[in-house]
Amino acid sequence: MKIKLNEMSQKDKDLRLNRFLSASDQQLFPQEDVAIYLSCSIHTLQRLRCVGGGIPYTKVGRCVTYKKLDVLAYQERNTVMHTAQLAC
């Protein structure tokens, strides 16, 4: 059974974050770990999967996973230097 982010202790979140950071670029991670790394909600990841423009993912049944390399690439693509870039 999956545990919800708001039910995780800070220690659990820190452990998942450290596991993500120390993993190889090809490692797959559940959406909970990616949400912790990106400081976003699982709902945000779900919305991006529906509307497009998000992180490439793999889905088998109900299990959604993200490759660390894809998460890092997404983060890089969405890095801005100043707010005027957002208006474009």
C-alpha positions as CSV (number, residue, x, y, z in Angstrom):
1,M,0.0,0.0,0.0
2,K,1.3,3.4,-1.0
3,I,1.7,6.1,1.6
4,K,0.5,9.6,0.8
5,L,3.0,12.5,0.9
6,N,1.1,14.3,3.6
7,E,1.2,11.2,5.8
8,M,5.0,10.8,5.5
9,S,7.3,12.0,8.2
10,Q,10.1,14.4,7.2
11,K,12.6,11.7,7.9
12,D,10.9,9.4,5.3
13,K,10.9,12.3,2.8
14,D,14.6,12.9,3.4
15,L,15.4,9.2,2.9
16,R,13.5,9.2,-0.4
17,L,15.2,12.4,-1.5
18,N,18.7,11.1,-0.6
19,R,17.9,7.8,-2.5
20,F,16.9,9.8,-5.5
21,L,20.0,12.0,-5.4
22,S,22.4,9.2,-5.1
23,A,20.8,6.9,-7.7
24,S,22.1,6.4,-11.3
25,D,20.5,8.4,-14.1
26,Q,18.7,5.3,-15.4
27,Q,17.0,4.4,-12.1
28,L,13.2,4.5,-12.0
29,F,11.3,6.2,-9.3
30,P,7.6,6.3,-8.2
31,Q,5.7,9.6,-8.5
32,E,6.0,10.2,-4.7
33,D,9.8,10.4,-4.9
34,V,9.7,12.7,-7.9
35,A,7.1,15.0,-6.2
36,I,9.4,15.2,-3.2
37,Y,12.4,16.0,-5.3
38,L,10.6,18.7,-7.4
39,S,8.7,20.0,-4.3
40,C,5.4,19.6,-6.0
41,S,2.3,17.6,-5.4
42,I,1.4,14.3,-6.9
43,H,-1.6,16.0,-8.3
44,T,0.7,18.3,-10.3
45,L,2.5,15.3,-11.8
46,Q,-0.9,13.7,-12.6
47,R,-2.1,16.9,-14.3
48,L,1.1,17.2,-16.4
49,R,0.6,13.6,-17.5
50,C,-2.9,14.4,-18.7
51,V,-2.3,17.8,-20.4
52,G,1.2,17.0,-21.8
53,G,4.4,18.9,-21.5
54,G,5.5,17.1,-18.3
55,I,8.1,14.5,-17.6
56,P,8.2,11.3,-19.7
57,Y,7.0,8.4,-17.7
58,T,6.3,4.7,-17.8
59,K,3.0,3.2,-16.7
60,V,2.3,-0.5,-16.1
61,G,-1.2,-1.0,-14.7
62,R,-1.6,1.7,-12.0
63,C,2.2,2.0,-11.4
64,V,3.7,5.2,-12.7
65,T,7.5,5.6,-12.7
66,Y,9.9,8.2,-13.9
67,K,13.5,7.8,-14.9
68,K,15.8,10.1,-12.9
69,L,17.5,11.4,-16.2
70,D,14.1,12.5,-17.5
71,V,13.3,14.3,-14.2
72,L,16.6,16.2,-14.3
73,A,16.1,17.1,-18.0
74,Y,12.5,18.4,-17.2
75,Q,13.9,20.5,-14.3
76,E,16.6,21.9,-16.6
77,R,14.1,22.8,-19.3
78,N,11.9,24.6,-16.8
79,T,14.7,26.6,-15.2
80,V,14.3,30.4,-15.7
81,M,16.7,33.3,-15.0
82,H,14.0,36.0,-14.5
83,T,10.3,36.4,-14.5
84,A,10.2,38.1,-17.9
85,Q,11.1,34.7,-19.4
86,L,7.7,33.4,-18.2
87,A,5.8,36.0,-20.2
88,C,7.1,34.6,-23.5
